[in-house]
Amino acid sequence: MPKMRTHKSTAKRFKLTGSGRKIKRANAFKSHILEKKSPKRKRAFKASSYVHPSDERTIRRQLGVA
């Protein structure tokens, strides 16, 4: 049986919370075309959000946490 490998691009995009129950992710839409977005909206993009429960199993497997 080969070793379990971490999917490196997934590891760079997602982090587990301290308890390990949730997976944090960055918000989208914050890298370009920022002129027409309000300052309030741009500030809100800084906060991280959580992965949807239906995607958690896939991401955990790719992170090697299963």
The first five atom37 places (N, CA, C, CB, O) and aatype in JSON, in Angstrom:
{
  "aatype": [12, 14, 11, 12, 1, 16, 8, 11, 15, 16, 0, 11, 1, 13, 11, 10, 16, 7, 15, 7, 1, 11, 9, 11, 1, 0, 2, 0, 13, 11, 15, 8, 9, 10, 6, 11, 11, 15, 14, 11, 1, 11, 1, 0, 13, 11, 0, 15, 15, 18, 19, 8, 14, 15, 3, 6, 1, 16, 9, 1, 1, 5, 10, 7, 19, 0],
  "atom_mask": [
    [1, 1, 1, 1, 1],
    [1, 1, 1, 1, 1],
    [1, 1, 1, 1, 1],
    [1, 1, 1, 1, 1],
    [1, 1, 1, 1, 1],
    [1, 1, 1, 1, 1],
    [1, 1, 1, 1, 1],
    [1, 1, 1, 1, 1],
    [1, 1, 1, 1, 1],
    [1, 1, 1, 1, 1],
    [1, 1, 1, 1, 1],
    [1, 1, 1, 1, 1],
    [1, 1, 1, 1, 1],
    [1, 1, 1, 1, 1],
    [1, 1, 1, 1, 1],
    [1, 1, 1, 1, 1],
    [1, 1, 1, 1, 1],
    [1, 1, 1, 0, 1],
    [1, 1, 1, 1, 1],
    [1, 1, 1, 0, 1],
    [1, 1, 1, 1, 1],
    [1, 1, 1, 1, 1],
    [1, 1, 1, 1, 1],
    [1, 1, 1, 1, 1],
    [1, 1, 1, 1, 1],
    [1, 1, 1, 1, 1],
    [1, 1, 1, 1, 1],
    [1, 1, 1, 1, 1],
    [1, 1, 1, 1, 1],
    [1, 1, 1, 1, 1],
    [1, 1, 1, 1, 1],
    [1, 1, 1, 1, 1],
    [1, 1, 1, 1, 1],
    [1, 1, 1, 1, 1],
    [1, 1, 1, 1, 1],
    [1, 1, 1, 1, 1],
    [1, 1, 1, 1, 1],
    [1, 1, 1, 1, 1],
    [1, 1, 1, 1, 1],
    [1, 1, 1, 1, 1],
    [1, 1, 1, 1, 1],
    [1, 1, 1, 1, 1],
    [1, 1, 1, 1, 1],
    [1, 1, 1, 1, 1],
    [1, 1, 1, 1, 1],
    [1, 1, 1, 1, 1],
    [1, 1, 1, 1, 1],
    [1, 1, 1, 1, 1],
    [1, 1, 1, 1, 1],
    [1, 1, 1, 1, 1],
    [1, 1, 1, 1, 1],
    [1, 1, 1, 1, 1],
    [1, 1, 1, 1, 1],
    [1, 1, 1, 1, 1],
    [1, 1, 1, 1, 1],
    [1, 1, 1, 1, 1],
    [1, 1, 1, 1, 1],
    [1, 1, 1, 1, 1],
    [1, 1, 1, 1, 1],
    [1, 1, 1, 1, 1],
    [1, 1, 1, 1, 1],
    [1, 1, 1, 1, 1],
    [1, 1, 1, 1, 1],
    [1, 1, 1, 0, 1],
    [1, 1, 1, 1, 1],
    [1, 1, 1, 1, 1]
  ],
  "atom_positions": [
    [[0.85, -1.19, 0.0], [0.0, 0.0, 0.0], [0.89, 1.25, 0.0], [-0.96, 0.0, 1.24], [1.73, 1.4, 0.89]],
    [[0.73, 2.14, -0.97], [1.57, 3.34, -1.0], [1.19, 4.32, 0.1], [1.46, 4.01, -2.36], [0.11, 4.25, 0.69]],
    [[2.11, 5.25, 0.35], [1.87, 6.27, 1.37], [0.75, 7.21, 0.95], [3.15, 7.06, 1.64], [0.52, 7.43, -0.24]],
    [[0.07, 7.76, 1.94], [-0.95, 8.78, 1.7], [-0.24, 10.1, 1.45], [-1.96, 8.89, 2.9], [0.59, 10.51, 2.26]],
    [[-0.53, 10.76, 0.35], [0.13, 12.01, 0.02], [-0.82, 13.18, 0.22], [0.65, 11.99, -1.43], [-2.02, 13.08, -0.06]],
    [[-0.28, 14.29, 0.72], [-1.05, 15.51, 0.86], [-1.16, 16.18, -0.5], [-0.41, 16.47, 1.9], [-0.17, 16.28, -1.23]],
    [[-2.35, 16.62, -0.85], [-2.55, 17.37, -2.09], [-2.08, 18.79, -1.82], [-4.06, 17.34, -2.58], [-2.76, 19.54, -1.12]],
    [[-0.92, 19.17, -2.36], [-0.24, 20.4, -1.96], [-1.01, 21.67, -2.28], [1.09, 20.46, -2.61], [-0.98, 22.61, -1.5]],
    [[-1.7, 21.72, -3.41], [-2.45, 22.93, -3.73], [-3.63, 23.1, -2.77], [-2.96, 22.89, -5.2], [-4.02, 24.23, -2.45]],
    [[-4.2, 21.99, -2.31], [-5.27, 22.06, -1.32], [-4.72, 22.54, 0.02], [-5.96, 20.69, -1.16], [-5.35, 23.33, 0.71]],
    [[-3.55, 22.06, 0.39], [-2.92, 22.43, 1.67], [-2.62, 23.92, 1.72], [-1.63, 21.63, 1.89], [-2.65, 24.52, 2.79]],
    [[-2.34, 24.53, 0.57], [-2.05, 25.97, 0.53], [-3.32, 26.81, 0.61], [-1.29, 26.31, -0.75], [-3.26, 27.97, 1.01]],
    [[-4.45, 26.25, 0.24], [-5.7, 27.02, 0.18], [-6.58, 26.88, 1.4], [-6.47, 26.61, -1.02], [-7.41, 27.75, 1.67]],
    [[-6.42, 25.8, 2.16], [-7.31, 25.51, 3.29], [-6.52, 25.25, 4.56], [-8.21, 24.32, 2.98], [-5.42, 24.71, 4.52]],
    [[-7.11, 25.64, 5.7], [-6.5, 25.39, 7.01], [-7.58, 24.85, 7.94], [-5.84, 26.7, 7.6], [-8.74, 25.24, 7.86]],
    [[-7.18, 23.94, 8.82], [-8.1, 23.44, 9.84], [-8.17, 24.43, 10.99], [-7.67, 22.03, 10.34], [-7.18, 25.1, 11.3]],
    [[-9.33, 24.53, 11.62], [-9.45, 25.38, 12.8], [-8.76, 24.68, 13.97], [-10.96, 25.68, 13.14], [-8.33, 23.53, 13.84]],
    [[-8.63, 25.36, 15.09], [-7.93, 24.81, 16.25], [-8.51, 23.49, 16.74], [0.0, 0.0, 0.0], [-7.77, 22.58, 17.11]],
    [[-9.84, 23.39, 16.74], [-10.48, 22.16, 17.19], [-10.38, 21.05, 16.15], [-11.94, 22.43, 17.54], [-10.52, 19.87, 16.46]],
    [[-10.14, 21.44, 14.89], [-10.04, 20.47, 13.81], [-11.38, 20.06, 13.24], [0.0, 0.0, 0.0], [-11.45, 19.17, 12.4]],
    [[-12.45, 20.71, 13.69], [-13.8, 20.34, 13.22], [-14.2, 21.05, 11.94], [-14.81, 20.64, 14.29], [-14.95, 20.5, 11.14]],
    [[-13.69, 22.27, 11.75], [-14.07, 23.04, 10.56], [-12.84, 23.32, 9.71], [-14.76, 24.36, 10.95], [-11.7, 23.24, 10.18]],
    [[-13.08, 23.64, 8.45], [-12.0, 23.98, 7.53], [-12.21, 25.41, 7.07], [-11.96, 23.0, 6.31], [-13.27, 25.77, 6.55]],
    [[-11.17, 26.25, 7.26], [-11.24, 27.65, 6.86], [-10.79, 27.8, 5.42], [-10.39, 28.53, 7.79], [-9.94, 27.05, 4.94]],
    [[-11.38, 28.79, 4.74], [-10.98, 29.11, 3.38], [-11.01, 30.61, 3.2], [-11.9, 28.42, 2.34], [-11.68, 31.32, 3.96]],
    [[-10.29, 31.11, 2.2], [-10.29, 32.53, 1.91], [-11.52, 32.88, 1.07], [-8.99, 32.94, 1.17], [-12.1, 32.01, 0.42]],
    [[-11.91, 34.15, 1.08], [-13.02, 34.59, 0.25], [-12.55, 34.87, -1.16], [-13.67, 35.84, 0.84], [-11.39, 35.22, -1.38]],
    [[-13.44, 34.71, -2.11], [-13.14, 34.99, -3.51], [-13.44, 36.46, -3.82], [-13.95, 34.06, -4.44], [-13.94, 37.18, -2.95]],
    [[-13.15, 36.89, -5.01], [-13.49, 38.23, -5.55], [-12.7, 39.37, -4.91], [-14.95, 38.49, -5.36], [-13.18, 40.5, -4.9]],
    [[-11.51, 39.12, -4.38], [-10.8, 40.2, -3.71], [-9.46, 40.56, -4.35], [-10.57, 39.83, -2.29], [-8.7, 41.35, -3.79]],
    [[-9.16, 39.98, -5.52], [-7.83, 40.19, -6.08], [-7.73, 41.27, -7.14], [-7.34, 38.92, -6.65], [-6.68, 41.9, -7.27]],
    [[-8.78, 41.51, -7.9], [-8.72, 42.54, -8.94], [-10.11, 43.1, -9.21], [-8.1, 41.97, -10.24], [-11.11, 42.6, -8.68]],
    [[-10.18, 44.13, -10.05], [-11.43, 44.88, -10.32], [-12.0, 45.38, -8.99], [-12.48, 43.98, -11.07], [-13.18, 45.17, -8.69]],
    [[-11.16, 46.05, -8.2], [-11.58, 46.48, -6.87], [-12.16, 47.89, -6.86], [-10.41, 46.4, -5.93], [-12.76, 48.3, -5.86]],
    [[-11.98, 48.63, -7.94], [-12.41, 50.03, -7.97], [-13.92, 50.18, -7.76], [-12.01, 50.66, -9.28], [-14.36, 51.08, -7.05]],
    [[-14.68, 49.3, -8.37], [-16.14, 49.44, -8.28], [-16.74, 48.76, -7.04], [-16.79, 48.87, -9.52], [-17.95, 48.84, -6.82]],
    [[-15.91, 48.1, -6.24], [-16.4, 47.46, -5.03], [-16.27, 48.45, -3.87], [-15.62, 46.15, -4.73], [-15.27, 49.16, -3.75]],
    [[-17.27, 48.48, -3.02], [-17.28, 49.44, -1.91], [-16.22, 49.05, -0.88], [-18.69, 49.5, -1.25], [-15.86, 47.88, -0.76]],
    [[-15.71, 50.04, -0.13], [-14.73, 49.74, 0.92], [-15.25, 48.73, 1.94], [-14.33, 51.02, 1.62], [-14.5, 47.88, 2.42]],
    [[-16.53, 48.83, 2.27], [-17.13, 47.9, 3.22], [-17.07, 46.46, 2.69], [-18.59, 48.29, 3.52], [-16.76, 45.52, 3.42]],
    [[-17.37, 46.33, 1.41], [-17.35, 45.01, 0.78], [-15.93, 44.45, 0.73], [-17.94, 45.09, -0.64], [-15.71, 43.27, 0.98]],
    [[-14.96, 45.32, 0.41], [-13.56, 44.89, 0.35], [-13.03, 44.48, 1.72], [-12.69, 45.99, -0.23], [-12.27, 43.52, 1.83]],
    [[-13.44, 45.19, 2.76], [-13.04, 44.81, 4.13], [-13.6, 43.44, 4.5], [-13.51, 45.87, 5.15], [-12.94, 42.64, 5.15]],
    [[-14.82, 43.21, 4.07], [-15.48, 41.93, 4.39], [-14.75, 40.76, 3.73], [-16.94, 41.97, 3.94], [-14.79, 39.64, 4.24]],
    [[-14.09, 41.0, 2.6], [-13.36, 39.93, 1.92], [-12.15, 39.45, 2.72], [-12.9, 40.4, 0.55], [-11.69, 38.33, 2.54]],
    [[-11.64, 40.31, 3.63], [-10.46, 39.94, 4.42], [-10.76, 38.78, 5.36], [-9.95, 41.14, 5.21], [-9.9, 37.93, 5.61]],
    [[-11.99, 38.76, 5.89], [-12.36, 37.7, 6.83], [-12.42, 36.36, 6.12], [-13.73, 38.03, 7.5], [-12.83, 36.28, 4.96]],
    [[-12.01, 35.32, 6.82], [-12.08, 34.0, 6.2], [-13.47, 33.41, 6.44], [-10.98, 33.06, 6.77], [-14.18, 33.82, 7.36]],
    [[-13.84, 32.45, 5.62], [-15.11, 31.77, 5.81], [-14.82, 30.28, 5.9], [-16.11, 32.09, 4.65], [-13.67, 29.85, 5.83]],
    [[-15.86, 29.5, 6.06], [-15.69, 28.07, 6.25], [-16.18, 27.3, 5.02], [-16.44, 27.6, 7.49], [-17.05, 27.76, 4.28]],
    [[-15.59, 26.14, 4.83], [-15.95, 25.27, 3.72], [-17.34, 24.68, 3.99], [-14.9, 24.14, 3.54], [-17.68, 24.37, 5.13]],
    [[-18.12, 24.54, 2.94], [-19.45, 23.96, 3.06], [-19.33, 22.49, 3.49], [-20.23, 24.1, 1.72], [-18.46, 21.77, 3.01]],
    [[-20.23, 22.06, 4.39], [-20.14, 20.68, 4.88], [-20.11, 19.61, 3.79], [-21.29, 20.4, 5.8], [-19.5, 18.56, 3.97]],
    [[-20.77, 19.86, 2.66], [-20.79, 18.85, 1.6], [-19.42, 18.69, 0.92], [-21.84, 19.21, 0.56], [-19.17, 17.67, 0.28]],
    [[-18.55, 19.69, 1.06], [-17.21, 19.61, 0.46], [-16.14, 19.16, 1.46], [-16.82, 20.95, -0.12], [-15.01, 18.87, 1.08]],
    [[-16.5, 19.12, 2.75], [-15.5, 18.85, 3.78], [-14.83, 17.49, 3.62], [-16.15, 18.93, 5.13], [-13.61, 17.38, 3.81]],
    [[-15.58, 16.48, 3.29], [-15.02, 15.12, 3.2], [-13.92, 15.06, 2.15], [-16.13, 14.1, 2.87], [-12.87, 14.47, 2.38]],
    [[-14.17, 15.67, 1.0], [-13.19, 15.69, -0.1], [-11.92, 16.42, 0.33], [-13.78, 16.36, -1.34], [-10.81, 15.93, 0.09]],
    [[-12.08, 17.57, 0.94], [-10.93, 18.38, 1.32], [-10.13, 17.71, 2.43], [-11.38, 19.77, 1.76], [-8.9, 17.73, 2.4]],
    [[-10.81, 17.13, 3.4], [-10.11, 16.41, 4.48], [-9.27, 15.28, 3.89], [-11.12, 15.84, 5.51], [-8.13, 15.07, 4.31]],
    [[-9.82, 14.58, 2.93], [-9.09, 13.47, 2.3], [-7.85, 13.99, 1.58], [-10.0, 12.71, 1.3], [-6.79, 13.37, 1.64]],
    [[-7.99, 15.13, 0.9], [-6.86, 15.71, 0.18], [-5.79, 16.24, 1.14], [-7.33, 16.83, -0.74], [-4.6, 16.23, 0.82]],
    [[-6.22, 16.72, 2.32], [-5.28, 17.2, 3.33], [-4.61, 16.05, 4.09], [-5.99, 18.13, 4.3], [-3.62, 16.25, 4.79]],
    [[-5.16, 14.86, 3.94], [-4.61, 13.7, 4.64], [-5.02, 13.65, 6.09], [0.0, 0.0, 0.0], [-4.3, 13.09, 6.92]],
    [[-6.19, 14.25, 6.42], [-6.65, 14.3, 7.8], [-7.73, 13.25, 8.07], [-7.19, 15.7, 8.13], [-7.86, 12.76, 9.19]],
    [[-8.49, 12.9, 7.04], [-9.61, 11.96, 7.1], [-9.93, 11.59, 8.52], [-9.31, 10.71, 6.31], [-10.84, 10.81, 8.76]]
  ]
}
